[in-house]
Amino acid sequence: MNFQHLEYFNELAETQYMAQAAEKLGISQPTLSYAVKKLEEELGVPLFEREGRNIRLTVYGKVFKEYSEAGVQQIQEGRRQLSEMALGESGKLSIGVAEIVAHKFITDVIKDYRQVNPEYRVDFNLKRAVTGKLLDMLQSGELDLAIVTTRPGEKIAGFDLVPMMHRKLELLLPAGHELAKQKSVSLKQIEQYPYLAFGEEHALAGIIADVFAKNDIHPQISSVTDDMRTLVDLVAIGE
């Protein structure tokens, strides 16, 4: 069914004057008559009947008018929504955030976005996971984008990587630890103490392993976890 014909029908059904409807639509009367005729042929019923110089809706036309107006309104709303989505002004955005990324980072990003674009109607769906899991979710279409952890200059087949920030690796120690009194700590010194490591699925695991291998460091791994908060808590109790 031709959407434009429905718009023409709605206007003519509202005015019930051929010349007035054609003028308002910016088309000729023959064009309007042709559109109505094609619509009636498709529906198999007359939508208008003549009454002298005027026309009026038939019983079929009155029923169809309710559905046509609702349908056109829905399609116009759909067009508007798609236009806003294409411009990034509305819709839903699913974002994956790597476990290592600070919670405050993504909340600050969303806060700034809301302040800069108060008229936009975008809903955010946030999911936390290790980088490997986030990449799987991106590939399956579950996520629209993801903030992940990678090595400097790393490329991942099938994905476009856009650098957002560079972070330094830092040594986390329990309060009062003897190494905490030093201004700097060498990698060699780490070998003397139990070491809490990230699991193999965690993006930082490979990055840290590369650093250790490059410097011939063999840490005494005591526990393994993929969760940053758990790791921080374990370090705090001296595990």
PyMOL commands that set and color helices and strands:
alter all, ss='L'
color gray80, all
select helices_A, chain A and resi 3-15+18-25+29-43+59-86+103-116+131-140+178-181+187-190+203-214+228-236
alter helices_A, ss='H'
color red, helices_A
select strands_A, chain A and resi 48-51+54-57+90-98+121-129+145-147+194-198+220-225
alter strands_A, ss='S'
color yellow, strands_A
deselect
rebuild
show_as cartoon
